[in-house]
């Protein structure tokens, strides 16, 4: 799963995945549904599919072109076409899905995670967990009152130097902390071009992308 947070996961050849997966009986399969298929969501799914017991049966995205591309990628790994959804709530209604991966933009994490828990699904949710402390507390309350397994993609916190840093902050040696800033080197990412406002591309449900926001929640 550590590959899910690195550029290596994006470079993993799907044809190689086909040679890694073993035949597993229906009773031993864990059915996965992916919500948000373009970037880290599909990277997480690729890592999860390295375990032969996992079986992706549903993809959900607001962009039909992304659904087509990811289905073609899965076919390279010998995986038959999953069900397609444009509305994640319809995916959550599928009783055959055991686990959902949430790889959507940040402003969707809180609602989708809590909805997934209410639907009885286990959840892997991409980082950052939420857009606010209030959202994080809401999510924590739902997780605490649920018997479902939940992981947020902050796996780096398990590494020793991060644990040491957290313990140092909790020790009080830094005094009363009122402001924290963080930087991340992401040289492996391609720059996002600045483009003029225009209509959403054909096949993209931009209203669904915005969700509960009246404007982009950046």
N, CA, C and O of each residue as an XYZ file, in Angstrom:
872
protein
N       0.826     -1.215      0.000
C       0.000      0.000      0.000
C       0.852      1.252      0.000
O       0.385      2.321     -0.394
N       2.129      1.130      0.449
C       2.992      2.312      0.485
C       3.172      2.900     -0.901
O       3.364      4.108     -1.034
N       3.114      2.070     -1.942
C       3.242      2.573     -3.305
C       2.114      3.511     -3.684
O       2.248      4.300     -4.619
N       1.002      3.432     -2.964
C      -0.152      4.259     -3.308
C       0.150      5.734     -3.170
O      -0.503      6.552     -3.819
N       1.120      6.103     -2.345
C       1.427      7.506     -2.142
C       2.641      7.973     -2.903
O       3.154      9.056     -2.621
N       3.124      7.196     -3.863
C       4.330      7.578     -4.579
C       4.096      7.570     -6.075
O       3.115      7.011     -6.567
N       5.022      8.204     -6.795
C       4.907      8.239     -8.249
C       5.054      6.850     -8.850
O       4.602      6.617     -9.971
N       5.685      5.911     -8.120
C       5.891      4.566     -8.650
C       4.570      3.884     -8.963
O       4.480      3.091     -9.900
N       3.543      4.195     -8.177
C       2.248      3.556     -8.388
C       1.654      3.939     -9.739
O       0.957      3.135    -10.359
N       1.926      5.174    -10.206
C       1.382      5.613    -11.480
C       2.086      4.938    -12.654
O       1.537      4.870    -13.754
N       3.303      4.439    -12.421
C       4.100      3.849    -13.486
C       3.961      2.341    -13.545
O       4.540      1.710    -14.429
N       3.211      1.747    -12.630
C       3.118      0.292    -12.561
C       2.371     -0.230    -13.789
O       1.232      0.171    -14.028
N       2.997     -1.123    -14.575
C       2.346     -1.614    -15.796
C       1.193     -2.559    -15.475
O       1.352     -3.509    -14.707
N       0.040     -2.294    -16.062
C      -1.134     -3.112    -15.794
C      -0.958     -4.526    -16.333
O      -1.531     -5.471    -15.790
N      -0.167     -4.682    -17.405
C       0.083     -6.019    -17.939
C       0.806     -6.892    -16.908
O       0.567     -8.097    -16.836
N       1.684     -6.285    -16.118
C       2.385     -7.025    -15.071
C       1.420     -7.438    -13.969
O       1.555     -8.511    -13.382
N       0.449     -6.578    -13.695
C      -0.551     -6.901    -12.683
C      -1.300     -8.180    -13.061
O      -1.665     -8.978    -12.198
N      -1.519     -8.358    -14.349
C      -2.234     -9.552    -14.814
C      -1.471    -10.824    -14.468
O      -2.090    -11.853    -14.194
N      -0.137    -10.776    -14.473
C       0.664    -11.966    -14.169
C       0.755    -12.226    -12.671
O       1.091    -13.335    -12.256
N       0.455    -11.206    -11.848
C       0.573    -11.336    -10.397
C      -0.676    -11.922     -9.757
O      -0.608    -12.568     -8.711
N      -1.809    -11.691    -10.392
C      -3.072    -12.068     -9.769
C      -3.357    -13.557     -9.964
O      -3.210    -14.094    -11.062
N      -3.767    -14.211     -8.876
C      -4.089    -15.633     -8.890
C      -5.605    -15.822     -8.878
O      -6.354    -14.936     -8.464
N      -6.028    -16.966     -9.330
C      -7.463    -17.263     -9.322
C      -7.930    -17.481     -7.880
O      -7.320    -18.238     -7.124
N      -9.016    -16.807     -7.519
C      -9.553    -16.874     -6.162
C     -11.036    -17.223     -6.242
O     -11.754    -16.701     -7.095
N     -11.492    -18.101     -5.359
C     -12.897    -18.483     -5.344
C     -13.805    -17.331     -4.961
O     -13.380    -16.427     -4.241
N     -15.051    -17.344     -5.429
C     -15.994    -16.254     -5.157
C     -16.158    -15.934     -3.673
O     -16.308    -14.768     -3.310
N     -16.131    -16.945     -2.815
C     -16.341    -16.718     -1.383
C     -15.158    -16.017     -0.712
O     -15.289    -15.498      0.396
N     -14.004    -16.004     -1.384
C     -12.803    -15.390     -0.815
C     -12.514    -14.014     -1.411
O     -11.517    -13.385     -1.058
N     -13.370    -13.545     -2.304
C     -13.128    -12.265     -2.964
C     -13.648    -11.097     -2.120
O     -14.685    -11.187     -1.463
N     -12.896    -10.010     -2.163
C     -13.313     -8.747     -1.543
C     -13.624     -7.777     -2.676
O     -12.725     -7.367     -3.410
N     -14.883     -7.414     -2.816
C     -15.313     -6.578     -3.935
C     -15.105     -5.097     -3.624
O     -15.533     -4.597     -2.584
N     -14.442     -4.416     -4.545
C     -14.050     -3.025     -4.351
C     -14.777     -2.129     -5.339
O     -14.963     -2.481     -6.504
N     -15.187     -0.959     -4.847
C     -15.727      0.090     -5.703
C     -14.858      1.329     -5.579
O     -14.512      1.735     -4.470
N     -14.501      1.932     -6.706
C     -13.636      3.123     -6.707
C     -14.449      4.362     -7.029
O     -15.149      4.411     -8.041
N     -14.354      5.367     -6.163
C     -15.028      6.650     -6.366
C     -13.954      7.697     -6.641
O     -13.189      8.054     -5.745
N     -13.894      8.188     -7.874
C     -12.845      9.128     -8.265
C     -11.682      8.373     -8.868
O     -10.825      7.869     -8.143
N     -11.640      8.287    -10.208
C     -10.775      7.306    -10.867
C      -9.559      7.880    -11.583
O      -8.767      7.117    -12.136
N      -9.384      9.194    -11.591
C      -8.357      9.745    -12.472
C      -6.944      9.608    -11.931
O      -6.069      9.104    -12.636
N      -6.696     10.040    -10.703
C      -5.334     10.118    -10.196
C      -5.048      9.129     -9.094
O      -4.888      7.934     -9.344
N      -4.982      9.642     -7.839
C      -4.607      8.804     -6.708
C      -5.612      7.690     -6.464
O      -5.239      6.624     -5.973
N      -6.856      7.910     -6.789
C      -7.850      6.860     -6.600
C      -7.482      5.606     -7.378
O      -7.523      4.501     -6.836
N      -7.124      5.772     -8.647
C      -6.760      4.609     -9.459
C      -5.411      4.047     -9.026
O      -5.185      2.840     -9.103
N      -4.513      4.919     -8.572
C      -3.235      4.451     -8.027
C      -3.469      3.552     -6.812
O      -2.845      2.498     -6.683
N      -4.373      3.976     -5.921
C      -4.712      3.156     -4.754
C      -5.327      1.829     -5.176
O      -5.003      0.778     -4.622
N      -6.214      1.888     -6.157
C      -6.853      0.662     -6.633
C      -5.817     -0.298     -7.213
O      -5.881     -1.502     -6.967
N      -4.858      0.234     -7.986
C      -3.814     -0.605     -8.571
C      -3.022     -1.328     -7.484
O      -2.724     -2.516     -7.603
N      -2.686     -0.594     -6.422
C      -1.962     -1.210     -5.310
C      -2.799     -2.287     -4.638
O      -2.287     -3.350     -4.286
N      -4.090     -2.012     -4.460
C      -4.961     -2.974     -3.795
C      -5.149     -4.232     -4.643
O      -5.283     -5.332     -4.106
N      -5.157     -4.069     -5.955
C      -5.371     -5.214     -6.838
C      -4.163     -6.145     -6.906
O      -4.251     -7.222     -7.496
N      -3.044     -5.753     -6.314
C      -1.901     -6.657     -6.225
C      -2.202     -7.816     -5.285
O      -1.506     -8.831     -5.308
N      -3.221     -7.672     -4.471
C      -3.719     -8.764     -3.635
C      -4.813     -9.479     -4.411
O      -5.842     -8.882     -4.726
N      -4.601    -10.740     -4.719
C      -5.504    -11.469     -5.607
C      -6.932    -11.560     -5.074
O      -7.874    -11.742     -5.845
N      -7.092    -11.433     -3.757
C      -8.437    -11.537     -3.168
C      -9.314    -10.335     -3.513
O     -10.540    -10.419     -3.435
N      -8.697     -9.223     -3.892
C      -9.481     -8.029     -4.212
C      -9.995     -8.099     -5.637
O      -9.320     -8.602     -6.535
N     -11.192     -7.591     -5.827
C     -11.869     -7.693     -7.119
C     -12.648     -6.404     -7.351
O     -13.631     -6.150     -6.655
N     -12.239     -5.597     -8.299
C     -12.936     -4.338     -8.559
C     -14.176     -4.615     -9.407
O     -14.089     -5.207    -10.483
N     -15.320     -4.179     -8.909
C     -16.569     -4.432     -9.641
C     -17.297     -3.142    -10.002
O     -18.328     -3.191    -10.673
N     -16.779     -1.975     -9.566
C     -17.485     -0.732     -9.861
C     -16.527      0.447     -9.902
O     -15.611      0.552     -9.086
N     -16.757      1.339    -10.874
C     -16.019      2.587    -10.992
C     -17.023      3.739    -11.017
O     -18.079      3.644    -11.642
N     -16.674      4.833    -10.324
C     -17.548      6.004    -10.312
C     -16.706      7.242    -10.600
O     -15.691      7.473     -9.943
N     -17.126      8.035    -11.581
C     -16.424      9.280    -11.898
C     -17.393     10.205    -12.624
O     -18.343      9.760    -13.269
N     -17.129     11.505    -12.501
C     -18.000     12.483    -13.169
C     -17.590     12.690    -14.626
O     -18.252     13.426    -15.357
N     -16.506     12.049    -15.048
C     -15.984     12.201    -16.407
C     -16.050     10.852    -17.126
O     -15.355      9.905    -16.760
N     -16.886     10.785    -18.140
C     -17.061      9.521    -18.856
C     -15.766      9.075    -19.528
O     -15.501      7.877    -19.626
N     -14.957     10.028    -19.990
C     -13.691      9.673    -20.637
C     -12.751      8.977    -19.656
O     -12.017      8.067    -20.041
N     -12.770      9.395    -18.403
C     -11.943      8.756    -17.383
C     -12.425      7.324    -17.150
O     -11.611      6.409    -17.027
N     -13.737      7.128    -17.088
C     -14.277      5.779    -16.921
C     -13.835      4.862    -18.061
O     -13.490      3.701    -17.839
N     -13.851      5.394    -19.271
C     -13.429      4.604    -20.430
C     -11.947      4.252    -20.347
O     -11.555      3.113    -20.601
N     -11.125      5.243    -19.989
C      -9.682      5.020    -19.910
C      -9.336      4.005    -18.837
O      -8.532      3.103    -19.069
N      -9.939      4.147    -17.657
C      -9.606      3.237    -16.553
C     -10.123      1.830    -16.814
O      -9.506      0.856    -16.383
N     -11.237      1.712    -17.506
C     -11.739      0.384    -17.860
C     -10.775     -0.300    -18.822
O     -10.520     -1.499    -18.709
N     -10.242      0.470    -19.770
C      -9.250     -0.079    -20.701
C      -7.987     -0.500    -19.951
O      -7.390     -1.530    -20.266
N      -7.582      0.289    -18.965
C      -6.411     -0.067    -18.150
C      -6.642     -1.385    -17.420
O      -5.760     -2.244    -17.380
N      -7.819     -1.540    -16.848
C      -8.125     -2.770    -16.112
C      -8.176     -3.979    -17.029
O      -7.800     -5.082    -16.632
N      -8.638     -3.776    -18.248
C      -8.686     -4.885    -19.202
C      -7.281     -5.401    -19.506
O      -7.105     -6.588    -19.778
N      -6.271     -4.514    -19.462
C      -4.883     -4.945    -19.665
C      -4.440     -5.898    -18.562
O      -3.561     -6.735    -18.766
N      -5.057     -5.762    -17.395
C      -4.732     -6.633    -16.258
C      -5.628     -7.862    -16.221
O      -5.609     -8.623    -15.253
N      -6.409     -8.053    -17.271
C      -7.280     -9.223    -17.344
C      -8.531     -9.099    -16.500
O      -9.155    -10.107    -16.171
N      -8.913     -7.865    -16.138
C     -10.089     -7.629    -15.298
C     -11.245     -7.171    -16.186
O     -11.108     -6.224    -16.960
N     -12.363     -7.842    -16.067
C     -13.496     -7.513    -16.919
C     -14.082     -6.157    -16.548
O     -13.841     -5.647    -15.454
N     -14.844     -5.584    -17.453
C     -15.371     -4.238    -17.280
C     -16.225     -4.126    -16.018
O     -17.199     -4.862    -15.862
N     -15.865     -3.207    -15.113
C     -16.703     -2.989    -13.921
C     -17.973     -2.218    -14.283
O     -18.103     -1.676    -15.380
N     -18.889     -2.189    -13.344
C     -20.062     -1.335    -13.499
C     -19.634      0.125    -13.453
O     -18.698      0.481    -12.737
N     -20.324      0.973    -14.223
C     -20.025      2.399    -14.237
C     -21.096      3.170    -13.483
O     -22.287      2.880    -13.595
N     -20.654      4.157    -12.713
C     -21.566      5.054    -12.019
C     -21.096      6.485    -12.208
O     -19.895      6.752    -12.245
N     -22.046      7.405    -12.326
C     -21.719      8.828    -12.363
C     -22.048      9.483    -11.024
O     -21.562     10.575    -10.731
N     -22.864      8.824    -10.217
C     -23.276      9.317     -8.898
C     -22.833      8.285     -7.857
O     -23.288      7.142     -7.875
N     -21.948      8.695     -6.957
C     -21.386      7.752     -5.980
C     -22.451      7.127     -5.089
O     -22.273      6.014     -4.593
N     -23.561      7.841     -4.882
C     -24.617      7.310     -4.019
C     -25.234      6.055     -4.622
O     -25.636      5.147     -3.895
N     -25.308      6.004     -5.936
C     -25.804      4.798     -6.603
C     -24.820      3.639     -6.425
O     -25.231      2.492     -6.246
N     -23.531      3.942     -6.474
C     -22.525      2.908     -6.231
C     -22.671      2.330     -4.833
O     -22.585      1.116     -4.645
N     -22.893      3.204     -3.845
C     -23.009      2.746     -2.457
C     -24.233      1.870     -2.240
O     -24.278      1.108     -1.275
N     -25.220      1.961     -3.111
C     -26.417      1.130     -3.003
C     -26.148     -0.311     -3.435
O     -26.952     -1.203     -3.168
N     -25.025     -0.533     -4.097
C     -24.679     -1.877     -4.582
C     -24.255     -2.750     -3.401
O     -23.191     -2.534     -2.820
N     -25.073     -3.720     -3.050
C     -24.832     -4.572     -1.886
C     -23.639     -5.504     -2.068
O     -23.128     -6.050     -1.090
N     -23.187     -5.695     -3.309
C     -22.073     -6.605     -3.561
C     -20.725     -5.962     -3.254
O     -19.712     -6.658     -3.187
N     -20.697     -4.639     -3.066
C     -19.442     -3.939     -2.809
C     -19.114     -3.991     -1.320
O     -19.929     -3.604     -0.483
N     -17.917     -4.470     -0.996
C     -17.469     -4.570      0.393
C     -16.662     -3.340      0.823
O     -16.796     -2.863      1.949
N     -15.834     -2.842     -0.077
C     -14.891     -1.765      0.233
C     -15.001     -0.683     -0.822
O     -15.168     -0.984     -2.004
N     -14.910      0.578     -0.409
C     -14.829      1.669     -1.371
C     -13.527      2.436     -1.166
O     -13.075      2.633     -0.039
N     -12.944      2.858     -2.265
C     -11.801      3.757     -2.261
C     -12.307      5.129     -2.672
O     -12.973      5.269     -3.698
N     -11.992      6.142     -1.873
C     -12.411      7.510     -2.175
C     -11.194      8.284     -2.656
O     -10.292      8.594     -1.877
N     -11.178      8.591     -3.951
C     -10.059      9.331     -4.527
C     -10.514     10.621     -5.177
O      -9.926     11.077     -6.157
N     -11.562     11.205     -4.627
C     -12.153     12.426     -5.174
C     -11.451     13.671     -4.619
O     -10.623     13.552     -3.715
N     -11.770     14.876     -5.149
C     -11.226     16.108     -4.575
C     -11.601     16.260     -3.100
O     -12.569     15.668     -2.624
N     -10.816     17.060     -2.397
C     -10.896     17.150     -0.935
C     -12.291     17.491     -0.418
O     -12.712     16.978      0.619
N     -13.013     18.358     -1.142
C     -14.289     18.834     -0.613
C     -15.367     17.761     -0.589
O     -16.446     17.980     -0.037
N     -15.085     16.599     -1.183
C     -16.054     15.503     -1.181
C     -15.781     14.475     -0.079
O     -16.650     13.655      0.216
N     -14.601     14.501      0.531
C     -14.195     13.400      1.410
C     -15.146     13.172      2.580
O     -15.523     12.034      2.859
N     -15.530     14.231      3.258
C     -16.351     14.090      4.460
C     -17.691     13.430      4.142
O     -18.073     12.456      4.790
N     -18.391     13.950      3.164
C     -19.720     13.426      2.847
C     -19.631     12.005      2.294
O     -20.430     11.145      2.665
N     -18.677     11.756      1.421
C     -18.590     10.424      0.822
C     -18.170      9.373      1.835
O     -18.662      8.245      1.795
N     -17.269      9.726      2.742
C     -16.861      8.751      3.757
C     -18.015      8.426      4.703
O     -18.260      7.257      5.002
N     -18.718      9.444      5.174
C     -19.827      9.187      6.097
C     -20.960      8.433      5.401
O     -21.582      7.558      6.002
N     -21.228      8.765      4.147
C     -22.251      8.029      3.398
C     -21.836      6.576      3.207
O     -22.671      5.675      3.293
N     -20.548      6.342      2.948
C     -20.066      4.975      2.758
C     -20.214      4.160      4.032
O     -20.594      2.990      3.982
N     -19.915      4.775      5.179
C     -20.071      4.077      6.452
C     -21.535      3.732      6.708
O     -21.847      2.634      7.167
N     -22.427      4.669      6.412
C     -23.855      4.398      6.613
C     -24.350      3.311      5.673
O     -25.338      2.634      5.959
N     -23.653      3.144      4.540
C     -24.019      2.082      3.603
C     -23.377      0.753      3.977
O     -23.584     -0.249      3.294
N     -22.594      0.738      5.063
C     -21.997     -0.503      5.543
C     -20.724     -0.914      4.836
O     -20.363     -2.091      4.841
N     -20.028      0.058      4.218
C     -18.806     -0.256      3.493
C     -17.566      0.034      4.343
O     -17.559      0.967      5.146
N     -16.517     -0.776      4.157
C     -15.195     -0.407      4.637
C     -14.640      0.637      3.679
O     -15.032      0.680      2.513
N     -13.714      1.496      4.169
C     -13.311      2.651      3.367
C     -11.808      2.880      3.424
O     -11.196      2.821      4.491
N     -11.220      3.143      2.253
C      -9.892      3.747      2.173
C     -10.088      5.117      1.540
O     -10.533      5.211      0.396
N      -9.761      6.183      2.271
C      -9.998      7.555      1.816
C      -8.662      8.260      1.607
O      -7.784      8.224      2.469
N      -8.525      8.896      0.458
C      -7.279      9.596      0.169
C      -7.104     10.823      1.072
O      -8.068     11.363      1.615
N      -5.873     11.233      1.210
C      -5.536     12.445      1.947
C      -5.772     13.665      1.066
O      -5.825     13.518     -0.155
N      -5.917     14.855      1.625
C      -6.090     15.120      3.053
C      -7.463     14.644      3.513
O      -8.394     14.547      2.714
N      -7.581     14.350      4.794
C      -8.830     13.774      5.284
C     -10.024     14.681      5.021
O     -11.109     14.193      4.707
N      -9.838     16.009      5.146
C     -10.974     16.918      5.012
C     -10.473     18.337      4.794
O      -9.269     18.591      4.780
N     -11.412     19.252      4.625
C     -11.075     20.663      4.420
C     -11.086     21.472      5.705
O     -10.698     22.640      5.695
N     -11.517     20.888      6.801
C     -11.602     21.644      8.055
C     -11.560     20.694      9.239
O     -11.782     19.491      9.096
N     -11.271     21.250     10.416
C     -11.302     20.455     11.640
C     -12.726     19.987     11.915
O     -12.935     18.874     12.397
N     -13.700     20.833     11.609
C     -15.107     20.443     11.821
C     -15.455     19.202     11.003
O     -16.064     18.265     11.519
N     -15.069     19.195      9.725
C     -15.328     18.014      8.900
C     -14.606     16.790      9.453
O     -15.164     15.693      9.487
N     -13.360     16.986      9.886
C     -12.587     15.869     10.435
C     -13.270     15.279     11.665
O     -13.317     14.060     11.830
N     -13.799     16.147     12.530
C     -14.490     15.670     13.729
C     -15.762     14.914     13.376
O     -16.092     13.913     14.011
N     -16.470     15.392     12.369
C     -17.678     14.685     11.915
C     -17.302     13.286     11.435
O     -17.959     12.306     11.788
N     -16.259     13.198     10.641
C     -15.812     11.903     10.114
C     -15.369     10.976     11.240
O     -15.675      9.784     11.234
N     -14.642     11.539     12.208
C     -14.172     10.733     13.338
C     -15.344     10.190     14.143
O     -15.319      9.038     14.575
N     -16.361     11.001     14.346
C     -17.539     10.549     15.089
C     -18.237      9.388     14.376
O     -18.674      8.431     15.015
N     -18.335      9.482     13.055
C     -18.961      8.403     12.290
C     -18.126      7.127     12.363
O     -18.663      6.032     12.527
N     -16.796      7.280     12.238
C     -15.922      6.113     12.293
C     -15.992      5.454     13.668
O     -16.037      4.228     13.778
N     -16.000      6.279     14.714
C     -16.009      5.757     16.081
C     -17.285      4.997     16.408
O     -17.271      4.065     17.211
N     -18.387      5.396     15.785
C     -19.667      4.742     16.054
C     -19.974      3.616     15.070
O     -21.056      3.031     15.104
N     -19.022      3.320     14.199
C     -19.215      2.288     13.185
C     -18.323      1.088     13.483
O     -17.318      1.210     14.183
N     -18.696     -0.065     12.949
C     -17.846     -1.253     13.077
C     -17.057     -1.505     11.800
O     -16.478     -2.576     11.621
N     -17.037     -0.507     10.907
C     -16.336     -0.656      9.632
C     -14.858     -0.306      9.772
O     -14.472      0.468     10.649
N     -14.035     -0.889      8.894
C     -12.613     -0.575      8.856
C     -12.399      0.650      7.974
O     -12.915      0.716      6.859
N     -11.631      1.627      8.479
C     -11.391      2.873      7.749
C      -9.915      3.222      7.821
O      -9.307      3.166      8.890
N      -9.346      3.579      6.686
C      -7.973      4.083      6.659
C      -7.921      5.322      5.790
O      -8.511      5.362      4.711
N      -7.206      6.342      6.270
C      -6.949      7.547      5.492
C      -5.513      7.460      4.981
O      -4.627      6.978      5.686
N      -5.288      7.924      3.759
C      -3.991      7.757      3.120
C      -2.870      8.591      3.700
O      -2.051      9.115      2.945
N      -2.802      8.733      5.007
C      -1.700      9.429      5.680
C      -0.699      8.410      6.207
O      -0.213      8.550      7.330
N      -0.383      7.385      5.416
C       0.432      6.276      5.890
C       1.835      6.716      6.304
O       2.492      6.016      7.074
N       2.309      7.869      5.807
C       3.647      8.322      6.183
C       3.768      8.582      7.685
O       4.870      8.550      8.232
N       2.660      8.836      8.342
C       2.711      9.092      9.788
C       3.212      7.879     10.565
O       3.570      8.004     11.736
N       3.243      6.716      9.937
C       3.738      5.519     10.609
C       5.260      5.419     10.566
O       5.842      4.590     11.266
N       5.911      6.253      9.754
C       7.364      6.200      9.659
C       8.004      6.828     10.899
O       7.475      7.802     11.436
N       9.135      6.284     11.359
C       9.721      6.689     12.655
C       9.990      8.188     12.793
O       9.735      8.754     13.856
N      10.497      8.842     11.750
C      10.828     10.256     11.911
C       9.590     11.122     12.047
O       9.631     12.166     12.698
N       8.477     10.695     11.432
C       7.229     11.428     11.627
C       6.700     11.218     13.051
O       6.201     12.150     13.683
N       6.818      9.987     13.542
C       6.396      9.703     14.923
C       7.213     10.528     15.906
O       6.662     11.071     16.864
N       8.532     10.632     15.680
C       9.393     11.433     16.553
C       8.966     12.901     16.538
O       8.929     13.552     17.582
N       8.643     13.416     15.354
C       8.232     14.821     15.245
C       6.917     15.070     15.982
O       6.765     16.076     16.674
N       5.978     14.151     15.827
C       4.690     14.287     16.511
C       4.880     14.259     18.023
O       4.288     15.059     18.747
N       5.715     13.326     18.494
C       5.978     13.245     19.942
C       6.630     14.517     20.466
O       6.349     14.941     21.587
N       7.500     15.131     19.663
C       8.163     16.366     20.081
C       7.151     17.501     20.199
O       7.212     18.291     21.141
N       6.219     17.587     19.246
C       5.174     18.612     19.325
C       4.309     18.400     20.561
O       3.973     19.354     21.262
N       3.951     17.148     20.825
C       3.094     16.839     21.973
C       3.819     17.032     23.306
O       3.176     17.162     24.348
N       5.134     17.051     23.277
C       5.898     17.207     24.527
C       5.749     18.595     25.141
O       5.998     18.770     26.334
N       5.348     19.579     24.348
C       5.204     20.948     24.854
C       6.479     21.766     24.780
O       6.481     22.927     25.187
N       7.557     21.201     24.277
C       8.835     21.918     24.227
C       8.814     23.092     23.248
O       9.654     23.988     23.330
N       7.862     23.086     22.330
C       7.736     24.199     21.386
C       6.836     25.298     21.918
O       6.666     26.330     21.268
N       6.255     25.090     23.097
C       5.364     26.094     23.673
C       3.983     26.040     23.043
O       3.564     25.012     22.512
N       3.280     27.171     23.111
C       1.922     27.268     22.585
C       1.985     27.509     21.083
O       2.365     28.595     20.645
N       1.617     26.511     20.296
C       1.706     26.608     18.833
C       0.444     27.273     18.298
O      -0.666     26.785     18.507
N       0.628     28.387     17.610
C      -0.513     29.132     17.071
C      -0.586     29.061     15.554
O      -1.635     29.353     14.980
N       0.500     28.683     14.889
C       0.516     28.638     13.426
C       1.466     27.540     12.964
O       2.559     27.383     13.508
N       1.047     26.793     11.970
C       1.898     25.764     11.381
C       1.844     25.879      9.864
O       0.769     26.062      9.293
N       2.982     25.773      9.216
C       3.061     25.797      7.765
C       3.812     24.561      7.291
O       4.680     24.039      7.991
N       3.470     24.104      6.106
C       4.129     22.910      5.568
C       4.380     23.086      4.078
O       3.609     23.737      3.373
N       5.467     22.497      3.617
C       5.809     22.504      2.210
C       6.059     21.069      1.763
O       6.477     20.229      2.559
N       5.803     20.794      0.494
C       6.071     19.461     -0.034
C       6.704     19.591     -1.407
O       6.181     20.284     -2.280
N       7.836     18.918     -1.594
C       8.454     18.873     -2.921
C       7.749     17.795     -3.733
O       7.730     16.626     -3.349
N       7.173     18.198     -4.856
C       6.457     17.250     -5.705
C       6.949     17.383     -7.138
O       6.168     17.618     -8.060
N       8.253     17.231     -7.306
C       8.861     17.383     -8.615
C       8.382     16.367     -9.632
O       8.546     16.560    -10.836
N       7.790     15.281     -9.149
C       7.306     14.256    -10.075
C       5.983     14.639    -10.728
O       5.558     14.006    -11.694
N       5.332     15.674    -10.201
C       4.038     16.085    -10.746
C       4.221     17.044    -11.916
O       5.105     17.901    -11.888
N       3.404     16.904    -12.923
C       3.423     17.828    -14.051
C       2.685     19.111    -13.666
O       1.705     19.051    -12.924
N       3.130     20.255    -14.150
C       2.436     21.508    -13.821
C       1.025     21.532    -14.391
O       0.765     20.987    -15.464
N       0.130     22.163    -13.665
C      -1.257     22.310    -14.118
C      -1.377     23.630    -14.861
O      -1.165     24.682    -14.257
N      -1.705     23.618    -16.131
C      -1.750     24.867    -16.898
C      -2.908     25.758    -16.463
O      -3.952     25.271    -16.030
N      -2.714     27.049    -16.580
C      -3.769     28.025    -16.323
C      -4.513     28.256    -17.629
O      -3.913     28.651    -18.629
N      -5.804     28.014    -17.623
C      -6.611     28.161    -18.838
C      -7.770     29.108    -18.571
O      -8.148     29.329    -17.421
N      -8.321     29.654    -19.615
C      -9.464     30.564    -19.495
C     -10.722     29.787    -19.141
O     -10.829     28.594    -19.425
N     -11.678     30.476    -18.516
C     -12.957     29.854    -18.203
C     -13.639     29.401    -19.487
O     -13.592     30.085    -20.509
N     -14.266     28.245    -19.414
C     -14.977     27.707    -20.573
C     -16.013     26.716    -20.089
O     -16.075     26.391    -18.903
N     -16.813     26.248    -21.001
C     -17.811     25.235    -20.656
C     -17.108     23.930    -20.295
O     -16.008     23.654    -20.774
N     -17.749     23.140    -19.454
C     -17.180     21.839    -19.081
C     -17.061     20.959    -20.319
O     -17.925     21.013    -21.193
N     -16.014     20.153    -20.411
C     -15.859     19.249    -21.560
C     -17.045     18.299    -21.679
O     -17.715     17.998    -20.691
N     -17.289     17.840    -22.875
C     -18.380     16.891    -23.107
C     -18.145     15.627    -22.291
O     -17.037     15.092    -22.263
N     -19.184     15.160    -21.635
C     -19.080     13.950    -20.824
C     -18.702     14.195    -19.387
O     -18.607     13.250    -18.604
N     -18.478     15.472    -19.013
C     -18.109     15.821    -17.643
C     -19.305     16.437    -16.925
O     -19.884     17.411    -17.406
N     -19.672     15.881    -15.788
C     -20.764     16.411    -14.969
C     -20.169     17.389    -13.949
O     -19.886     17.014    -12.812
N     -19.984     18.642    -14.368
C     -19.309     19.619    -13.512
C     -20.151     19.970    -12.291
O     -19.605     20.255    -11.225
N     -21.463     19.952    -12.434
C     -22.331     20.228    -11.285
C     -22.119     19.182    -10.198
O     -22.104     19.510     -9.012
N     -21.956     17.931    -10.599
C     -21.695     16.863     -9.628
C     -20.304     17.024     -9.035
O     -20.100     16.734     -7.856
N     -19.340     17.484     -9.835
C     -17.986     17.713     -9.322
C     -18.020     18.752     -8.200
O     -17.357     18.591     -7.176
N     -18.806     19.827     -8.404
C     -18.915     20.855     -7.375
C     -19.605     20.335     -6.132
O     -19.244     20.712     -5.017
N     -20.599     19.472     -6.310
C     -21.295     18.889     -5.170
C     -21.980     19.933     -4.318
O     -22.768     20.736     -4.819
N     -21.679     19.923     -3.014
C     -22.352     20.813     -2.075
C     -21.825     22.237     -2.144
O     -22.311     23.106     -1.420
N     -20.845     22.493     -2.995
C     -20.264     23.836     -3.114
C     -20.972     24.616     -4.214
O     -21.292     24.057     -5.263
N     -21.213     25.874     -3.986
C     -21.800     26.729     -5.018
C     -20.740     27.207     -5.994
O     -21.060     27.675     -7.087
N     -19.458     27.088     -5.595
C     -18.314     27.424     -6.441
C     -17.172     26.492     -6.045
O     -17.237     25.858     -4.992
N     -16.128     26.397     -6.867
C     -15.026     25.476     -6.531
C     -14.489     25.675     -5.137
O     -14.227     26.804     -4.722
N     -14.319     24.577     -4.403
C     -13.896     24.625     -2.999
C     -12.385     24.416     -2.908
O     -11.934     23.365     -2.452
N     -11.617     25.383     -3.325
C     -10.157     25.251     -3.285
C      -9.623     25.857     -1.991
O      -8.414     25.849     -1.759
